Structure formats: C-alpha cells, structure tokens
C-alpha cells in the first residue's frame, strides 16, 4: 500500500486541465476509466434519455434542461467512486442519471423561487415558457429520476432507494431553510452550515456513497465516502456564494448578484454581518433591503463592504479548509493513494473552479 500521509494539498495551484492529466497519469489499472471516459459515458447516457413528444410543454423543457452544459459533477462523482472500487460502471449509469435528473429538477424550482433569469447561459425554464410549465416539468423530472433509479441492480435497490429518498427529502428541507433565512437578520454560521449541508452537500454525499454501494465497497468506506462528499458539497456551495458576488456573468452563464438581490444569507453575508461594526452593519442591511437600487450599484456597494471586512480572503480560506477535510477523508479509505487519485483530482479541480 502506498504512503497516504501526505495527500495532494496545493489545490489552488492546480487547474482543471492539470487534474485531467493527473487522473489519466495515475490510472495504471487498465480496468479503470479516465475522467474523460467517465464524462463521455454520462454525457452519452443523458443524451440518450428520450421523452414523449406530447404534451410538448411538459417534456420539451426537460430535454432543454438536460442538454449538454451542466457540470455533471454529481453523476461523475458516483461513477468515479464506483470505478475506483472496481464496480461495473455501465450498471451504475441509471443511478448516476437519476441523481443528475433529480438535481436538474431542483434547479427548475430554485430558479422560480429565486426569480432567476438565466441558467447555464440560457433562459431559465420559467422565463422561456412560464412558471406553471416549469413547476410541472420539474415535478415530472423528479418522478423520472425514480424511474431511472429503479433500473439499478435489484439486490442493491433497497439500499440505493433509501439513500436517495433520504437525500431528496433533506434537499427540500435545506431549500426551505434557505427561503426562511431571507427574512431573518440573526442567522448564525452554524445554521447556515446546516442549511447548505441539506440543500447542496447531501447530494454529493449520496453520490459518493451510492457509487461505493454499487461497487461493493467496505461498510467503513461507505461512511467515509458520504462524509467526503458532504465536505466537498459544502465547499462547492460556499464557492457558489463567492462566485455569485465576485464572478462574472460571461463565465458563470447566469446573472451574478442574485443572492444580493434576494437578500440571501450566504457565507459572505453572514460573515460580514458578524464582523461589521454597528454603522457598517446598518449600511449593509439597508443596501440589501433597498429594492429600488439598480442591481449593479447594489453589488458594488456590497462588494465594497465585503472588501473592507476582508470577506473574500476569509471565504477562500474556509473553502480550502473544507477541501482539506475532504482530502483527509480520502486518505482514510481502504484503497491506496494511487487508486484514490481520481478523488484527489476532483478536490483539486473544485479548488480552481470559476463557474
């Protein structure tokens, strides 16, 4: 077994392209797939999903939503873990597809709740069609995700279904907390962390654990994989918070500043409210509450306050901490470092994520 005391840690200096090269380099077992091969498998699988032509206003938005352009992080994580333990990747595709369809269903409904204009550089479904269509198409996607999940190996289906159901309900709980927090000024960091764990991170945790289940990974590893995915998902959501304020619409494929416009209690907002003096805190809350202020001006004012409180550096530091936690969990798996290199690669790629 290789020494796993020092897993890769210089995440910020590695680009996604380097991750792909590293993953391909370390995979010496001919039975394992490269990240490019896994990406192609999931893209082909998603592209091959067919829906009835009628009623067109129900199914056309689903095809529109699933078109190439998503990151496919959750199904990729499931396939990567399954492959890492020598599992049958092709048999894992329906389960991976179920996660991706479910995730995209949540996006349809999230965009309605957030009144988002764009998704992945295209009009959000509720803008391209209408709110009712987006709601109903989202409902159909949720149901269809279970149709895909049922195609998993029968012997494993009870455990996979239980994991999927737990994840699905927790995502709804997290979304409700997210909406509730918009109307509160006293959201603590602990409450925020609980919210993003439910809203975002549990899907990553379920993806990693379900990949292990499909491959027959040891029970000890299943728990570690879930923790690993959860830490990864929390880092991902905090990055989302950061990019919504400091990213660019051209790269993100959606309008930035949505969290500011909707007065979301993000990692940045909560830290700023906690760090600010009384006058600065009042100014920040007043800016959030000023619905007549044009969004570019509102973003500018909020950024100025965040910068004065060193919020960008604090945010990047905490993202790094969660990614380090994820790396430490990978190091505790029963597989050696070489076999686990694709997971280290995923961590490194997230560190350099800019969209």
TORKOL-4160 file (C-alpha; in steps of 0.2 Angstrom, whole numbers, padded with zeros to 4 digits, m for minus):
355
<pt num="1" X="0000" Y="0000" Z="0000"/>
<pt num="2" X="0007" Y="0017" Z="m0004"/>
<pt num="3" X="0010" Y="0030" Z="0009"/>
<pt num="4" X="m0005" Y="0041" Z="0011"/>
<pt num="5" X="0001" Y="0053" Z="0025"/>
<pt num="6" X="0003" Y="0067" Z="0013"/>
<pt num="7" X="m0011" Y="0068" Z="0000"/>
<pt num="8" X="m0010" Y="0082" Z="m0013"/>
<pt num="9" X="m0014" Y="0099" Z="m0004"/>
<pt num="10" X="m0009" Y="0113" Z="m0016"/>
<pt num="11" X="m0026" Y="0114" Z="m0023"/>
<pt num="12" X="m0026" Y="0132" Z="m0028"/>
<pt num="13" X="m0011" Y="0129" Z="m0040"/>
<pt num="14" X="m0019" Y="0116" Z="m0050"/>
<pt num="15" X="m0031" Y="0119" Z="m0065"/>
<pt num="16" X="m0045" Y="0108" Z="m0071"/>
<pt num="17" X="m0034" Y="0103" Z="m0086"/>
<pt num="18" X="m0020" Y="0098" Z="m0074"/>
<pt num="19" X="m0032" Y="0087" Z="m0065"/>
<pt num="20" X="m0037" Y="0078" Z="m0080"/>
<pt num="21" X="m0019" Y="0075" Z="m0084"/>
<pt num="22" X="m0015" Y="0069" Z="m0066"/>
<pt num="23" X="m0030" Y="0057" Z="m0066"/>
<pt num="24" X="m0025" Y="0050" Z="m0083"/>
<pt num="25" X="m0007" Y="0048" Z="m0077"/>
<pt num="26" X="m0011" Y="0039" Z="m0061"/>
<pt num="27" X="m0023" Y="0027" Z="m0068"/>
<pt num="28" X="m0012" Y="0012" Z="m0071"/>
<pt num="29" X="m0025" Y="m0001" Z="m0069"/>
<pt num="30" X="m0032" Y="m0004" Z="m0087"/>
<pt num="31" X="m0049" Y="m0008" Z="m0079"/>
<pt num="32" X="m0051" Y="0009" Z="m0073"/>
<pt num="33" X="m0058" Y="0023" Z="m0083"/>
<pt num="34" X="m0050" Y="0040" Z="m0086"/>
<pt num="35" X="m0061" Y="0056" Z="m0081"/>
<pt num="36" X="m0063" Y="0059" Z="m0099"/>
<pt num="37" X="m0070" Y="0042" Z="m0102"/>
<pt num="38" X="m0082" Y="0044" Z="m0087"/>
<pt num="39" X="m0088" Y="0061" Z="m0094"/>
<pt num="40" X="m0091" Y="0053" Z="m0111"/>
<pt num="41" X="m0101" Y="0039" Z="m0103"/>
<pt num="42" X="m0113" Y="0050" Z="m0093"/>
<pt num="43" X="m0115" Y="0063" Z="m0107"/>
<pt num="44" X="m0120" Y="0049" Z="m0119"/>
<pt num="45" X="m0132" Y="0042" Z="m0106"/>
<pt num="46" X="m0140" Y="0058" Z="m0103"/>
<pt num="47" X="m0141" Y="0062" Z="m0121"/>
<pt num="48" X="m0149" Y="0045" Z="m0124"/>
<pt num="49" X="m0163" Y="0048" Z="m0112"/>
<pt num="50" X="m0179" Y="0050" Z="m0123"/>
<pt num="51" X="m0196" Y="0058" Z="m0118"/>
<pt num="52" X="m0213" Y="0058" Z="m0127"/>
<pt num="53" X="m0216" Y="0072" Z="m0140"/>
<pt num="54" X="m0233" Y="0076" Z="m0131"/>
<pt num="55" X="m0238" Y="0085" Z="m0122"/>
<pt num="56" X="m0223" Y="0095" Z="m0128"/>
<pt num="57" X="m0224" Y="0109" Z="m0115"/>
<pt num="58" X="m0221" Y="0095" Z="m0102"/>
<pt num="59" X="m0207" Y="0086" Z="m0110"/>
<pt num="60" X="m0198" Y="0099" Z="m0120"/>
<pt num="61" X="m0192" Y="0109" Z="m0105"/>
<pt num="62" X="m0185" Y="0093" Z="m0098"/>
<pt num="63" X="m0174" Y="0090" Z="m0114"/>
<pt num="64" X="m0170" Y="0108" Z="m0114"/>
<pt num="65" X="m0164" Y="0107" Z="m0096"/>
<pt num="66" X="m0154" Y="0091" Z="m0098"/>
<pt num="67" X="m0144" Y="0097" Z="m0114"/>
<pt num="68" X="m0126" Y="0097" Z="m0113"/>
<pt num="69" X="m0119" Y="0112" Z="m0102"/>
<pt num="70" X="m0121" Y="0106" Z="m0085"/>
<pt num="71" X="m0106" Y="0101" Z="m0074"/>
<pt num="72" X="m0112" Y="0083" Z="m0071"/>
<pt num="73" X="m0102" Y="0084" Z="m0055"/>
<pt num="74" X="m0114" Y="0073" Z="m0045"/>
<pt num="75" X="m0115" Y="0058" Z="m0058"/>
<pt num="76" X="m0097" Y="0060" Z="m0061"/>
<pt num="77" X="m0093" Y="0058" Z="m0043"/>
<pt num="78" X="m0104" Y="0042" Z="m0042"/>
<pt num="79" X="m0096" Y="0034" Z="m0057"/>
<pt num="80" X="m0078" Y="0039" Z="m0051"/>
<pt num="81" X="m0081" Y="0030" Z="m0034"/>
<pt num="82" X="m0089" Y="0015" Z="m0042"/>
<pt num="83" X="m0074" Y="0014" Z="m0054"/>
<pt num="84" X="m0062" Y="0016" Z="m0040"/>
<pt num="85" X="m0068" Y="0001" Z="m0031"/>
<pt num="86" X="m0069" Y="m0010" Z="m0047"/>
<pt num="87" X="m0088" Y="m0009" Z="m0049"/>
<pt num="88" X="m0097" Y="m0011" Z="m0065"/>
<pt num="89" X="m0098" Y="0007" Z="m0071"/>
<pt num="90" X="m0111" Y="0004" Z="m0085"/>
<pt num="91" X="m0123" Y="m0004" Z="m0072"/>
<pt num="92" X="m0121" Y="0012" Z="m0062"/>
<pt num="93" X="m0126" Y="0024" Z="m0076"/>
<pt num="94" X="m0145" Y="0023" Z="m0072"/>
<pt num="95" X="m0141" Y="0028" Z="m0054"/>
<pt num="96" X="m0129" Y="0042" Z="m0059"/>
<pt num="97" X="m0143" Y="0048" Z="m0071"/>
<pt num="98" X="m0156" Y="0048" Z="m0058"/>
<pt num="99" X="m0145" Y="0060" Z="m0047"/>
<pt num="100" X="m0142" Y="0071" Z="m0062"/>
<pt num="101" X="m0161" Y="0072" Z="m0067"/>
<pt num="102" X="m0166" Y="0075" Z="m0049"/>
<pt num="103" X="m0153" Y="0089" Z="m0047"/>
<pt num="104" X="m0159" Y="0097" Z="m0063"/>
<pt num="105" X="m0177" Y="0096" Z="m0056"/>
<pt num="106" X="m0172" Y="0106" Z="m0041"/>
<pt num="107" X="m0164" Y="0119" Z="m0052"/>
<pt num="108" X="m0180" Y="0122" Z="m0061"/>
<pt num="109" X="m0189" Y="0125" Z="m0045"/>
<pt num="110" X="m0175" Y="0135" Z="m0037"/>
<pt num="111" X="m0175" Y="0147" Z="m0052"/>
<pt num="112" X="m0193" Y="0150" Z="m0050"/>
<pt num="113" X="m0191" Y="0154" Z="m0031"/>
<pt num="114" X="m0176" Y="0165" Z="m0035"/>
<pt num="115" X="m0184" Y="0173" Z="m0050"/>
<pt num="116" X="m0168" Y="0169" Z="m0059"/>
<pt num="117" X="m0167" Y="0175" Z="m0077"/>
<pt num="118" X="m0153" Y="0163" Z="m0084"/>
<pt num="119" X="m0147" Y="0146" Z="m0081"/>
<pt num="120" X="m0131" Y="0140" Z="m0089"/>
<pt num="121" X="m0131" Y="0154" Z="m0101"/>
<pt num="122" X="m0149" Y="0151" Z="m0107"/>
<pt num="123" X="m0166" Y="0157" Z="m0102"/>
<pt num="124" X="m0172" Y="0149" Z="m0086"/>
<pt num="125" X="m0187" Y="0137" Z="m0090"/>
<pt num="126" X="m0199" Y="0148" Z="m0081"/>
<pt num="127" X="m0194" Y="0163" Z="m0092"/>
<pt num="128" X="m0193" Y="0153" Z="m0108"/>
<pt num="129" X="m0210" Y="0145" Z="m0105"/>
<pt num="130" X="m0219" Y="0150" Z="m0089"/>
<pt num="131" X="m0220" Y="0147" Z="m0071"/>
<pt num="132" X="m0233" Y="0133" Z="m0072"/>
<pt num="133" X="m0224" Y="0124" Z="m0085"/>
<pt num="134" X="m0208" Y="0125" Z="m0075"/>
<pt num="135" X="m0216" Y="0118" Z="m0060"/>
<pt num="136" X="m0225" Y="0104" Z="m0069"/>
<pt num="137" X="m0209" Y="0099" Z="m0079"/>
<pt num="138" X="m0199" Y="0099" Z="m0063"/>
<pt num="139" X="m0212" Y="0088" Z="m0055"/>
<pt num="140" X="m0210" Y="0076" Z="m0070"/>
<pt num="141" X="m0191" Y="0076" Z="m0069"/>
<pt num="142" X="m0192" Y="0071" Z="m0050"/>
<pt num="143" X="m0203" Y="0056" Z="m0054"/>
<pt num="144" X="m0192" Y="0052" Z="m0069"/>
<pt num="145" X="m0177" Y="0051" Z="m0058"/>
<pt num="146" X="m0185" Y="0037" Z="m0048"/>
<pt num="147" X="m0189" Y="0028" Z="m0065"/>
<pt num="148" X="m0170" Y="0028" Z="m0068"/>
<pt num="149" X="m0165" Y="0023" Z="m0051"/>
<pt num="150" X="m0177" Y="0008" Z="m0052"/>
<pt num="151" X="m0165" Y="0002" Z="m0066"/>
<pt num="152" X="m0151" Y="m0001" Z="m0054"/>
<pt num="153" X="m0146" Y="m0019" Z="m0049"/>
<pt num="154" X="m0161" Y="m0027" Z="m0040"/>
<pt num="155" X="m0151" Y="m0033" Z="m0025"/>
<pt num="156" X="m0145" Y="m0016" Z="m0021"/>
<pt num="157" X="m0160" Y="m0006" Z="m0025"/>
<pt num="158" X="m0167" Y="m0006" Z="m0007"/>
<pt num="159" X="m0152" Y="0002" Z="0000"/>
<pt num="160" X="m0150" Y="0014" Z="m0015"/>
<pt num="161" X="m0168" Y="0019" Z="m0014"/>
<pt num="162" X="m0166" Y="0023" Z="0005"/>
<pt num="163" X="m0151" Y="0033" Z="0002"/>
<pt num="164" X="m0159" Y="0043" Z="m0012"/>
<pt num="165" X="m0175" Y="0046" Z="m0003"/>
<pt num="166" X="m0166" Y="0052" Z="0012"/>
<pt num="167" X="m0156" Y="0064" Z="0001"/>
<pt num="168" X="m0171" Y="0070" Z="m0008"/>
<pt num="169" X="m0181" Y="0075" Z="0007"/>
<pt num="170" X="m0166" Y="0084" Z="0015"/>
<pt num="171" X="m0163" Y="0094" Z="m0001"/>
<pt num="172" X="m0181" Y="0100" Z="0001"/>
<pt num="173" X="m0178" Y="0104" Z="0020"/>
<pt num="174" X="m0162" Y="0114" Z="0015"/>
<pt num="175" X="m0171" Y="0124" Z="0002"/>
<pt num="176" X="m0185" Y="0129" Z="0015"/>
<pt num="177" X="m0172" Y="0135" Z="0027"/>
<pt num="178" X="m0164" Y="0145" Z="0013"/>
<pt num="179" X="m0180" Y="0154" Z="0010"/>
<pt num="180" X="m0184" Y="0156" Z="0029"/>
<pt num="181" X="m0167" Y="0164" Z="0031"/>
<pt num="182" X="m0170" Y="0178" Z="0019"/>
<pt num="183" X="m0182" Y="0186" Z="0031"/>
<pt num="184" X="m0170" Y="0185" Z="0046"/>
<pt num="185" X="m0155" Y="0195" Z="0052"/>
<pt num="186" X="m0149" Y="0183" Z="0065"/>
<pt num="187" X="m0144" Y="0168" Z="0055"/>
<pt num="188" X="m0129" Y="0160" Z="0063"/>
<pt num="189" X="m0114" Y="0152" Z="0054"/>
<pt num="190" X="m0120" Y="0135" Z="0062"/>
<pt num="191" X="m0137" Y="0137" Z="0055"/>
<pt num="192" X="m0130" Y="0142" Z="0038"/>
<pt num="193" X="m0119" Y="0127" Z="0038"/>
<pt num="194" X="m0134" Y="0115" Z="0042"/>
<pt num="195" X="m0144" Y="0123" Z="0028"/>
<pt num="196" X="m0131" Y="0121" Z="0014"/>
<pt num="197" X="m0127" Y="0103" Z="0020"/>
<pt num="198" X="m0145" Y="0099" Z="0017"/>
<pt num="199" X="m0148" Y="0110" Z="0002"/>
<pt num="200" X="m0132" Y="0105" Z="m0008"/>
<pt num="201" X="m0120" Y="0094" Z="0001"/>
<pt num="202" X="m0131" Y="0079" Z="0004"/>
<pt num="203" X="m0132" Y="0076" Z="m0015"/>
<pt num="204" X="m0113" Y="0075" Z="m0016"/>
<pt num="205" X="m0113" Y="0064" Z="0000"/>
<pt num="206" X="m0126" Y="0052" Z="m0008"/>
<pt num="207" X="m0117" Y="0052" Z="m0025"/>
<pt num="208" X="m0101" Y="0046" Z="m0017"/>
<pt num="209" X="m0109" Y="0033" Z="m0005"/>
<pt num="210" X="m0121" Y="0026" Z="m0019"/>
<pt num="211" X="m0105" Y="0024" Z="m0030"/>
<pt num="212" X="m0097" Y="0014" Z="m0016"/>
<pt num="213" X="m0113" Y="0004" Z="m0014"/>
<pt num="214" X="m0114" Y="m0001" Z="m0032"/>
<pt num="215" X="m0096" Y="m0007" Z="m0032"/>
<pt num="216" X="m0097" Y="m0017" Z="m0015"/>
<pt num="217" X="m0086" Y="m0005" Z="m0006"/>
<pt num="218" X="m0082" Y="m0009" Z="0013"/>
<pt num="219" X="m0095" Y="m0003" Z="0025"/>
<pt num="220" X="m0082" Y="0008" Z="0034"/>
<pt num="221" X="m0078" Y="0016" Z="0017"/>
<pt num="222" X="m0096" Y="0020" Z="0013"/>
<pt num="223" X="m0097" Y="0031" Z="0029"/>
<pt num="224" X="m0081" Y="0040" Z="0024"/>
<pt num="225" X="m0087" Y="0042" Z="0006"/>
<pt num="226" X="m0103" Y="0050" Z="0012"/>
<pt num="227" X="m0093" Y="0062" Z="0024"/>
<pt num="228" X="m0081" Y="0066" Z="0010"/>
<pt num="229" X="m0095" Y="0070" Z="m0002"/>
<pt num="230" X="m0103" Y="0081" Z="0011"/>
<pt num="231" X="m0087" Y="0091" Z="0014"/>
<pt num="232" X="m0085" Y="0093" Z="m0005"/>
<pt num="233" X="m0103" Y="0099" Z="m0007"/>
<pt num="234" X="m0101" Y="0112" Z="0007"/>
<pt num="235" X="m0085" Y="0119" Z="m0001"/>
<pt num="236" X="m0095" Y="0119" Z="m0018"/>
<pt num="237" X="m0109" Y="0129" Z="m0010"/>
<pt num="238" X="m0098" Y="0142" Z="m0002"/>
<pt num="239" X="m0089" Y="0144" Z="m0019"/>
<pt num="240" X="m0106" Y="0147" Z="m0027"/>
<pt num="241" X="m0109" Y="0160" Z="m0014"/>
<pt num="242" X="m0092" Y="0168" Z="m0018"/>
<pt num="243" X="m0094" Y="0167" Z="m0037"/>
<pt num="244" X="m0112" Y="0175" Z="m0036"/>
<pt num="245" X="m0104" Y="0191" Z="m0029"/>
<pt num="246" X="m0086" Y="0190" Z="m0037"/>
<pt num="247" X="m0089" Y="0180" Z="m0053"/>
<pt num="248" X="m0094" Y="0186" Z="m0070"/>
<pt num="249" X="m0110" Y="0183" Z="m0079"/>
<pt num="250" X="m0100" Y="0178" Z="m0095"/>
<pt num="251" X="m0091" Y="0164" Z="m0086"/>
<pt num="252" X="m0105" Y="0158" Z="m0074"/>
<pt num="253" X="m0118" Y="0158" Z="m0088"/>
<pt num="254" X="m0130" Y="0167" Z="m0076"/>
<pt num="255" X="m0133" Y="0184" Z="m0069"/>
<pt num="256" X="m0122" Y="0187" Z="m0054"/>
<pt num="257" X="m0129" Y="0196" Z="m0039"/>
<pt num="258" X="m0144" Y="0185" Z="m0037"/>
<pt num="259" X="m0140" Y="0181" Z="m0019"/>
<pt num="260" X="m0138" Y="0200" Z="m0015"/>
<pt num="261" X="m0154" Y="0204" Z="m0024"/>
<pt num="262" X="m0164" Y="0191" Z="m0015"/>
<pt num="263" X="m0155" Y="0196" Z="0002"/>
<pt num="264" X="m0149" Y="0178" Z="0004"/>
<pt num="265" X="m0140" Y="0173" Z="0020"/>
<pt num="266" X="m0124" Y="0167" Z="0011"/>
<pt num="267" X="m0107" Y="0163" Z="0019"/>
<pt num="268" X="m0101" Y="0180" Z="0014"/>
<pt num="269" X="m0116" Y="0190" Z="0020"/>
<pt num="270" X="m0117" Y="0181" Z="0037"/>
<pt num="271" X="m0098" Y="0184" Z="0040"/>
<pt num="272" X="m0099" Y="0202" Z="0035"/>
<pt num="273" X="m0114" Y="0205" Z="0047"/>
<pt num="274" X="m0104" Y="0196" Z="0061"/>
<pt num="275" X="m0088" Y="0206" Z="0058"/>
<pt num="276" X="m0095" Y="0223" Z="0054"/>
<pt num="277" X="m0097" Y="0237" Z="0067"/>
<pt num="278" X="m0114" Y="0244" Z="0070"/>
<pt num="279" X="m0113" Y="0258" Z="0057"/>
<pt num="280" X="m0107" Y="0246" Z="0043"/>
<pt num="281" X="m0119" Y="0233" Z="0048"/>
<pt num="282" X="m0134" Y="0245" Z="0046"/>
<pt num="283" X="m0127" Y="0251" Z="0029"/>
<pt num="284" X="m0126" Y="0233" Z="0023"/>
<pt num="285" X="m0143" Y="0228" Z="0029"/>
<pt num="286" X="m0150" Y="0244" Z="0021"/>
<pt num="287" X="m0142" Y="0240" Z="0005"/>
<pt num="288" X="m0149" Y="0223" Z="0005"/>
<pt num="289" X="m0166" Y="0230" Z="0009"/>
<pt num="290" X="m0166" Y="0244" Z="m0005"/>
<pt num="291" X="m0176" Y="0236" Z="m0019"/>
<pt num="292" X="m0176" Y="0252" Z="m0029"/>
<pt num="293" X="m0157" Y="0252" Z="m0030"/>
<pt num="294" X="m0151" Y="0246" Z="m0048"/>
<pt num="295" X="m0143" Y="0229" Z="m0046"/>
<pt num="296" X="m0125" Y="0234" Z="m0052"/>
<pt num="297" X="m0125" Y="0248" Z="m0039"/>
<pt num="298" X="m0131" Y="0236" Z="m0026"/>
<pt num="299" X="m0117" Y="0223" Z="m0030"/>
<pt num="300" X="m0104" Y="0237" Z="m0030"/>
<pt num="301" X="m0109" Y="0243" Z="m0013"/>
<pt num="302" X="m0110" Y="0226" Z="m0005"/>
<pt num="303" X="m0093" Y="0222" Z="m0013"/>
<pt num="304" X="m0085" Y="0237" Z="m0005"/>
<pt num="305" X="m0091" Y="0232" Z="0012"/>
<pt num="306" X="m0086" Y="0214" Z="0010"/>
<pt num="307" X="m0069" Y="0220" Z="0004"/>
<pt num="308" X="m0067" Y="0232" Z="0019"/>
<pt num="309" X="m0070" Y="0217" Z="0030"/>
<pt num="310" X="m0058" Y="0205" Z="0021"/>
<pt num="311" X="m0073" Y="0194" Z="0017"/>
<pt num="312" X="m0065" Y="0187" Z="0000"/>
<pt num="313" X="m0050" Y="0181" Z="0009"/>
<pt num="314" X="m0060" Y="0173" Z="0024"/>
<pt num="315" X="m0071" Y="0164" Z="0011"/>
<pt num="316" X="m0057" Y="0157" Z="0001"/>
<pt num="317" X="m0048" Y="0151" Z="0017"/>
<pt num="318" X="m0064" Y="0142" Z="0023"/>
<pt num="319" X="m0066" Y="0134" Z="0006"/>
<pt num="320" X="m0048" Y="0127" Z="0007"/>
<pt num="321" X="m0052" Y="0120" Z="0024"/>
<pt num="322" X="m0067" Y="0110" Z="0018"/>
<pt num="323" X="m0057" Y="0104" Z="0004"/>
<pt num="324" X="m0043" Y="0099" Z="0015"/>
<pt num="325" X="m0056" Y="0090" Z="0026"/>
<pt num="326" X="m0061" Y="0080" Z="0011"/>
<pt num="327" X="m0043" Y="0076" Z="0006"/>
<pt num="328" X="m0041" Y="0069" Z="0024"/>
<pt num="329" X="m0056" Y="0058" Z="0022"/>
<pt num="330" X="m0050" Y="0051" Z="0006"/>
<pt num="331" X="m0033" Y="0046" Z="0015"/>
<pt num="332" X="m0043" Y="0036" Z="0027"/>
<pt num="333" X="m0051" Y="0025" Z="0014"/>
<pt num="334" X="m0045" Y="0007" Z="0012"/>
<pt num="335" X="m0039" Y="0009" Z="m0005"/>
<pt num="336" X="m0021" Y="0016" Z="m0008"/>
<pt num="337" X="m0017" Y="0033" Z="m0014"/>
<pt num="338" X="m0014" Y="0028" Z="m0032"/>
<pt num="339" X="m0031" Y="0021" Z="m0033"/>
<pt num="340" X="m0039" Y="0036" Z="m0024"/>
<pt num="341" X="m0030" Y="0048" Z="m0036"/>
<pt num="342" X="m0046" Y="0052" Z="m0045"/>
<pt num="343" X="m0054" Y="0058" Z="m0029"/>
<pt num="344" X="m0039" Y="0069" Z="m0025"/>
<pt num="345" X="m0041" Y="0076" Z="m0043"/>
<pt num="346" X="m0059" Y="0081" Z="m0040"/>
<pt num="347" X="m0054" Y="0090" Z="m0025"/>
<pt num="348" X="m0041" Y="0099" Z="m0034"/>
<pt num="349" X="m0052" Y="0104" Z="m0049"/>
<pt num="350" X="m0065" Y="0111" Z="m0037"/>
<pt num="351" X="m0052" Y="0122" Z="m0029"/>
<pt num="352" X="m0049" Y="0130" Z="m0046"/>
<pt num="353" X="m0067" Y="0131" Z="m0051"/>
<pt num="354" X="m0073" Y="0148" Z="m0058"/>
<pt num="355" X="m0091" Y="0144" Z="m0063"/>
